[in-house]
Each structure stands twice: as C-alpha cells, then as structure tokens.
Amino acid sequence: MINGASGGVGTFAVQIARALGGKTTAVCSTAAMELVRSLGANEVIDYTAEDVIDSGRTFDLVVNIGGLHSLRALRRTLTPRGTLAGVGGSQRGGLLGPGSVMTRGALLSPFVSQRLVSVAGKGNRPDLETLATMIDAGEVTPVIDRTYPLSEVPEAMRYQEEGHPKGNVVIDLEDGGA
C-alpha cells in the first residue's frame, strides 16, 4: 500500500512498484484517483471516502508518505512480518517533531516482528542507474504538477505546502532567475 500515492514521491513509488511486478493499493484524494490509476496502481482508494488504515486490511509493505496516522494505526495495516517504510515527516508532531512517528518506529522495530524503517533520500549510483533505465524504458515517467521559475521559489513552496500537488513541483533554474 502506498499512502500518499499522488505526490512527487508517491507517483514514483506507484510506478516503480508496478515495474518491479508488485501489486499496489494506492491511497490518494478523489481529485488524484485517475492520475494514480493511470500510473498503474492495481487498486486506488479515496481516503476521503474510505479509511484504509482502520479498515482491517493488512499489507506486506506499507509506504507511508507524510500522513496523519499514528505509528500504532499504521502498524495495524501490516501483516505480522510486514514492513512499514516511512518517507518524509509525518504531519503528527508530538514531542519529537514531524518525524516522530518513524523515530518511534525505529526505536520499536528491534522489539517487534514487523520491520519499521524510515526512508531518507540517499542517492547512490546503482539505484539512480536503475531508475534511469526504468525511465528510458518508459516504465517510469516523472509526473510534473507545476513548474516555477527560480524567482518564484517562495510561491512554489507555498503551493507545495498549501495543497496536494499531483506529482512534482519543479524549479526551473534557467527561467526567471535574478
């Protein structure tokens, strides 16, 4: 399951899972359902109509991109030996700040049968080459929601923070710079 499937990371996650032969349940808003379906998700769930987190369904792998759910709720969506991969900071702050859900997961992981990991963007050559091969083969296509010139970075940041971009927000370094 990919929770947050229509954002910049989520659109890549859906396509990579499909390219690797995974069966994907994608969770997104009503407005993004068609986009996520077009990227190859096997099932698309509108989180405004159905709460998959509390539905009793379980998954071998849950990719949680941001989100509002507690670690306890996310763990309920996992099979007994499932993996929770947290990407980005949760919107639930708590005492440990925005990343606290996965910080607690990392602390708890050695003591439970489930694997609870935080995924940070660490580029390495083999992974980037694999991604480039997938893009060249047409298996993965970057989804661009909006492009802003360098001079409009504050507006781009506001857009990113205010809503739910469908795909990536891009800054064009050659257009409109100072």
Buried (B, 14 or more C-beta within 10 A) or exposed (E): BBBBBBBBBBBBBBBBBBBEEBEBBBBBBEEBBEBBBEBBBEEBBBBEEEEBBEEEEEBEBBBBBBBEBBBEBBBBBBEEEBBBBBBBBBEBEBEEEBBBBBBBBEEBBEEEEBBBBBBEEEEEEEEEEBBEEBBEEEBBBEBBBBEBBBEBEEEBEEBBEEEBBBBBBBBBEEEEEE
